[in-house]
Amino acid sequence: MRLLVLGGTGFVGGATVAEAVRRGWSVTVFNRGLHGDVPPGVHRLRGDRTTSDGLAALAGGEWDLVVDTWDGAPRVALDSARALAGSVGHYGYVSSGSVYAEPVAPGSDEDAPTVEAAPDAEDGDYPQNKAGAERAVREVFGERALLARAGLILGPGEDIGRLPWWLGRIARGGDVLAPGPVDLPLQYVDVRDLAGWLLDQGARARGGAYNVVSRTGHATMGELLGACVRVTGAAARLRWTSPEPILSAGIVPWNDLPIWIPRGHEYRWLQERAVERAYAAGLTCRPIAETVEDTWRWLRAVGTVPPRAGRPARAPVGLDPAREAAVLAAAVAVDPV
């Protein structure tokens, strides 16, 4: 298989390149050449797809599959799809569950309405950019477009810092504010499982939209944080605390305490989406312990969460230590069950 990755040095793009190389595919990446490296044997084309002539390096190439992780203006995705219409057999676009129009009912599948967004828009927020790019790719490639609506993505290389924040916090030791309940079901996907699924579907020329994320409850909050304690070897005590005092203190789920979204919260649907379609198409998800262990090994090697390759920085995640201490002092901790 001949693979083209637009980007290829960031979190998902890098994992996709690595998996394709492992499979022995012929791999080309297209980017500005300003961030990161690529494995030996990968052909690198340079260009800035946001400029009028930035796609020129793609002219004359032929590939079986392109994988695109773009999250900026939809117009850029539209230009890229048009430029590749005659030279690529299949277009895999890494989208997001954020494309769904709120309010979203927990358990919704891929037929739920998505936000309004134009395929040629020059700007928008994250949901609009992803939804507009979906429309752009579909407009050009039709049934040859694969839309992977990823959920929470974890694993080595994470450039948002959600799991790295928990690993770093627990590594510091002491009493750790552990947001309950301990058996709260999580829904996420390891970046390597996402990459493998993308390549599998591309090789099969499968199109359509898929929620590419684990089943809800593939892991729990307790299993996640317990794995963090084990791999770090830290002298940390998880102080399991019910959601009420945490929320009353103004702590924001997902941002202040990454990954955690308690039951009944307006964004709980982000961890309760239907995934039967992706599993029927072959999605498999590795155990949480493997994701945590490999992320910790990677994080110790690199030292810090890397910047997002070629994209604006997002707001940092994680709770300030003083606020954590205040909640721990005020809250009544509950024993895990």
Summary of the structure (lengths in Angstrom):
residues: 337
radius of gyration: 20.2
end to end distance: 48.9
largest distance: 65.1
contacts: 1137
relative contact order: 0.15
helix: 37%
strand: 20%
